[in-house]
Amino acid sequence: MDKKEKEKEEKEKEKEENEDDDEENEKEVKGKGKIYFYSHNKKNGFLSNFYKCEKLVIGGKFYKTTEHYYQSKKFEGTKYEEEIRNAKSAFQAKKMGGTKKQPLRKDWEKVKEDVMYKACIEKFKQNPGLKKKLLATGNKKLYEHTSNDTYRADGGDKKKGKNRLGFILEKVRKNLKDEK
């Protein structure tokens, strides 16, 4: 398989993943104080880690998405960290970050939520339009709604996930409000 065929295959996989959750993406329970999101190109997609940022500079380096930052930090201090940072898409960065061929940093389980918080707070601080949108969610509960992830997301309709990204975004929102 040549390089163009491989890129085409990756784009199709990313598109499929997004389409699988189209119905879940569109959910927003009005009047119930809940906002659901998943795909970066759907309603509330600005909350997604796959959403491309105009500006996201952390430690003097530009990251295309918070997903790029999060996945690269699993391999901090290695050349693989830079390879993930430069990945063409968030989907590719996530795939690279899930490899079993590279060892994770030893403290990953202890720091992964701090890494995600840092990525999210910087995303919204550095992009005023996104910050305004996040603050406009008020005090609603935020749910990354997909069955594809039971740690960062809510686990989909079975509600078996931890929704850690939703909680982190709520914390970012609160801290941004408190800064005013």
N, C-alpha and C positions, 0 to 999 in steps of 0.2 A: 504494500500500500504506500503510495507516494505521499508527500507532505500535503498537497492540496486535498487529496481524498481524506486524509486523516483530519484536517481542519474542518472539512465539510461534515464528516461524521460527528465530530465534537459539537458543532453548531446544531446539528439535528438532535443530538442527545439533550443538549441544553433546552432546545425548543420543546422537546417531548416532556421534559421534567416540568417546565413551566405550564404546558398545556394540561398535564395531569391534574394540576391543582387549580385550574381556572375557576371552577365552581367554588372551591374553598376560598380563593382569593377575593372573590367579589362579596363575600359575606361582611356585612357590617350590621350589627344588631342595633338599630336605631332606638334611642330612648333607654337602652339597657346598660349604657356606660361601657360598651366593649367595642374595640376596633380590631379587626382581623386583617392580617397582611401575610404575604408570602413572596410572590413574584415581584421582581424589581420593575416590571413594565405593566403592572396592573394597579388597581385602586390601592392607595396607601403604600405603594411600592417604594416610596422614598424611605420607609422604615427598614427595608430589606438590606442585608449585608451585601447583596449583589448590585445595589444601586450605585451607578457611577457618580463619583464626586467631582465637581469642578476643581475643588481643592481638598487635599488630604495629605498634609505634610506632617510627619512625625519623626522626630530625631533627624531632621534635615533631609529626609527622603520622601518622595512622592509615592503615594499608593493610589491605585485606580479606584479601589473600593475598600470598605472595612473588611471584607472577606480576604482580600489580598494581605492586609496587615495581620489579621488573626492567624491565617494559615501559615504565613511566613515565620511568625514568632514561635511556632512549634519547633523551629530549627534554628533558633537564634544563634548567631556567631558562626554559622556554616555558610558555604557557598550556595547551598540549596535554599537558604533563606532568600538570597537575592534572585535566584531563579523563580521562586514563587512570586516575589514582589513584582517581577517583570512579566508574569504570565499574561497572555493576551486577554483572558476573560476571568471573571470571578468563578465561573464553573470550572475552568482549567486550574485555577489556584486551589479550589476546594479539592479537586481530584488529586492534585500534586500533594496537598497537605495530608491526604488520607493514605499515603503510601506506607507500606510496611518495610520498604527497602532502606529507608533512612531512619536513624534513631531519633526519637523525640527528645527534647531537652528533659533533663531529669526532674525538674520541678514543674513540669507542665500542668499536672493536675492541681497543683497549689496556685498557679498563677493565671490559668486560662480565663477565669472570669474577670480578673483585673485587666488582662490584655483586651478582652472584649469591651470592657467599660472604657478604657483609654481610646480605643478605636472609635467608639460611638460618641463619646464626649467631644473628641476632636472633629469628627464629621460634622456635628451640629454647631460647634463653635466657629469653625472655619467657613461654613456655608450658611450665610444669614437667611437665605430663602428657605432652606431646610429647617433651620432652627425655628423660624416663624411657624412653619407647618407643624413641627413637633409640639410647640407650645400651644398651638391651636387645638390640639387633641384634648386639652383641658386636663381633667382628672380621670379620663376613661382608661380602663384596663386595656393593655396592648397585648395581642396574641399573635405570635408567628404561627399560623394555622396550616399545618401539613402533617401528613402521616409519614413523610420521609425522614423525620427527625424527632426523637423523643427527649433529647436533652435541651437543645436551644429552642425547639418549638413545642407546641402543645400536644403533638401526637395525632392531630387530625380529629375527625369526628368521634373517635374513641376516647379522647381527652385523657390519654395516658402519659402525656409528655410533661416535662418540667417547666417548659416555657421560659427558660433562663434569659433568652434574648428579650422577650417582652418585659420581664422584670428589670433588666439592665436599662432598657430604653425608658422605663418609667422613672428609674433613679436618675438618669441623665436629665430627663425633663424637669424633675423636681430641683435638681441642682442648678439647672439653667434658670429656672424661675427664681430661686433664692439669690442668684447673682445680681438680679435686677435692682 
